């Protein structure tokens, strides 16, 4: 098993933070403080951000053709 680089660690840390925000948005939806449409848009944007972070951090799995 190899050690994680600083860049990889920071990437993982940022992904965990973005996932935490997703949980917060889900709670807002559950409490009816945002609409389902708003929730879907926010989650879509967060998913895009997560993919971007993973790609920039070198941790994104390459899709095989």
GULUM-158720 format. One record per residue (C-alpha): x, y, z; residue number from 1. Coordinates in Angstrom, 3 decimals. Each point is the difference from the previous one (the first is absolute). Layout:
east; north; up; k
X; Y; Z; NUM $
...
END
This chain:
east; north; up; k
0.000; 0.000; 0.000; 1 $
1.394; 3.393; -0.925; 2 $
-0.213; 3.306; 1.837; 3 $
-2.415; 2.641; -1.240; 4 $
1.526; 3.157; -1.448; 5 $
-0.923; 3.428; 1.329; 6 $
-1.914; 0.783; -3.202; 7 $
-1.992; -3.246; 0.268; 8 $
-0.767; 0.682; 3.660; 9 $
-1.240; 3.524; -0.782; 10 $
-2.122; -1.360; -2.854; 11 $
-1.622; -2.592; 2.255; 12 $
-0.557; 2.623; 2.682; 13 $
-1.742; 2.309; -2.492; 14 $
-2.223; -2.820; -1.300; 15 $
-1.056; -0.835; 3.559; 16 $
-0.857; 3.671; 0.561; 17 $
-2.118; 0.113; -3.158; 18 $
-1.778; -3.203; 1.013; 19 $
-0.766; 1.568; 3.387; 20 $
-1.631; 2.933; -1.803; 21 $
-2.122; -2.510; -1.930; 22 $
-1.228; -1.403; 3.326; 23 $
-0.868; 3.512; 1.173; 24 $
-1.999; 0.652; -3.172; 25 $
-1.858; -3.274; 0.500; 26 $
-0.912; 1.109; 3.517; 27 $
-1.239; 3.351; -1.344; 28 $
-2.191; -1.871; -2.470; 29 $
-1.318; -2.266; 2.733; 30 $
-0.898; 3.063; 2.094; 31 $
-1.618; 1.529; -3.117; 32 $
2.286; 3.031; 0.092; 33 $
0.901; -0.527; -3.665; 34 $
-2.022; -1.461; -2.856; 35 $
0.749; -3.330; -1.647; 36 $
1.032; 1.841; -3.163; 37 $
2.439; 2.213; 1.927; 38 $
1.382; -3.094; 1.713; 39 $
0.533; -1.781; -3.311; 40 $
1.810; 3.009; -1.479; 41 $
2.228; 0.363; 3.053; 42 $
0.869; -3.707; 0.037; 43 $
0.740; 0.022; -3.727; 44 $
2.413; 2.914; 0.475; 45 $
1.664; -1.693; 2.976; 46 $
0.432; -3.220; -1.996; 47 $
1.684; 2.002; -2.762; 48 $
2.263; 1.648; 2.582; 49 $
0.898; -3.384; 1.501; 50 $
0.933; -1.388; -3.427; 51 $
2.092; 3.095; -0.708; 52 $
1.829; -0.297; 3.335; 53 $
0.671; -3.702; -0.537; 54 $
1.230; 0.627; -3.538; 55 $
2.296; 2.858; 1.083; 56 $
1.299; -2.066; 2.911; 57 $
0.807; -2.934; -2.255; 58 $
-2.446; -2.299; 1.747; 59 $
-2.707; -0.190; -2.659; 60 $
-0.489; -3.458; -1.449; 61 $
0.470; 0.097; -3.754; 62 $
-3.036; -1.209; -1.902; 63 $
0.809; -2.847; -2.360; 64 $
-1.385; 0.166; -3.517; 65 $
END
